[in-house]
């Protein structure tokens, strides 16, 4: 099963996340199929969230299942389910 989920990067106490399309069997920070964008939960910049909505909609149409957090972020950027 293919999932749209968050992959953590950044240093200790400074989390940043990539929004990625990955096989559900892969580890959280392991390899992924495609990078859809990024998310900074600390909101340290004006662009704390950036998602390629067109590619996200494409993957959802192909059957990718977003996790709860990814779904919330995708909705905030106007991606339809």
Backbone torsions as a table, in degrees:
resi	resn	phi	psi	omega
1	UNK	NA	139.2	179.1
2	UNK	-98.1	134.6	-179.1
3	UNK	-124.8	151.2	169.0
4	UNK	-102.4	119.3	-174.6
5	UNK	-149.1	178.2	-179.7
6	UNK	-96.8	141.0	175.3
7	UNK	-122.1	123.8	-173.1
8	UNK	-82.2	138.3	168.2
9	UNK	-146.7	177.3	-174.0
10	UNK	105.5	170.0	-176.5
11	UNK	-86.2	177.5	178.7
12	UNK	-61.2	136.9	-180.0
13	UNK	63.6	15.5	177.6
14	UNK	-141.2	69.0	-174.6
15	UNK	-73.0	142.1	169.2
16	UNK	-136.8	150.5	-177.4
17	UNK	-130.1	141.8	168.4
18	UNK	-96.1	141.5	173.8
19	UNK	-97.4	113.5	-170.7
20	UNK	-127.2	159.6	170.0
21	UNK	-102.0	121.9	-176.2
22	UNK	-144.6	156.4	172.1
23	UNK	-67.3	136.1	-176.3
24	UNK	-62.2	-22.8	-178.4
25	UNK	-82.0	-10.7	-179.7
26	UNK	-79.1	152.9	176.3
27	UNK	-64.8	160.2	-176.2
28	UNK	-51.7	-47.6	-177.6
29	UNK	-102.1	17.0	-179.5
30	UNK	-80.1	-163.3	-178.6
31	UNK	-65.2	153.8	179.7
32	UNK	-137.0	166.0	-178.0
33	UNK	-82.2	-47.7	-177.8
34	UNK	-151.4	143.7	176.1
35	UNK	-94.4	121.5	-177.9
36	UNK	-96.5	-17.9	-178.7
37	UNK	164.7	-160.7	-179.5
38	UNK	-144.5	163.0	-178.1
39	UNK	-145.7	129.7	177.0
40	UNK	-114.2	102.8	-176.8
41	UNK	-66.5	-18.6	179.7
42	UNK	-85.0	-8.5	177.9
43	UNK	53.6	50.4	-178.1
44	UNK	-81.7	-7.0	178.3
45	UNK	-139.2	171.1	179.7
46	UNK	-67.2	-31.6	-180.0
47	UNK	-102.3	62.5	-178.1
48	UNK	-72.7	-15.5	173.9
49	UNK	-138.7	132.2	178.4
50	UNK	-143.6	122.1	-178.1
51	UNK	-134.0	138.0	172.7
52	UNK	-81.3	93.2	-173.9
53	UNK	-62.6	-35.0	-179.8
54	UNK	-63.5	-46.1	179.1
55	UNK	-69.3	-35.7	177.9
56	UNK	-63.4	-44.3	178.0
57	UNK	-62.9	-37.4	177.0
58	UNK	-60.3	-47.8	-177.9
59	UNK	-67.8	-35.6	177.5
60	UNK	-65.6	-39.8	176.9
61	UNK	-64.1	-29.3	178.3
62	UNK	-81.2	-4.9	176.5
63	UNK	107.5	6.9	178.2
64	UNK	-68.7	136.9	-178.8
65	UNK	-103.4	118.3	177.4
66	UNK	-77.6	146.5	173.0
67	UNK	-72.5	171.8	-176.9
68	UNK	-59.6	-46.3	-179.5
69	UNK	-67.7	-42.6	179.0
70	UNK	-63.0	-38.7	179.3
71	UNK	-63.0	-42.1	178.3
72	UNK	-62.2	-43.6	179.6
73	UNK	-67.7	-40.2	179.0
74	UNK	-64.4	-42.3	177.5
75	UNK	-61.1	-38.6	-179.3
76	UNK	-65.2	-23.1	178.8
77	UNK	-98.3	4.8	173.9
78	UNK	87.4	18.8	178.5
79	UNK	-80.2	130.6	-179.5
80	UNK	-87.9	145.8	178.9
81	UNK	-110.4	NA	NA
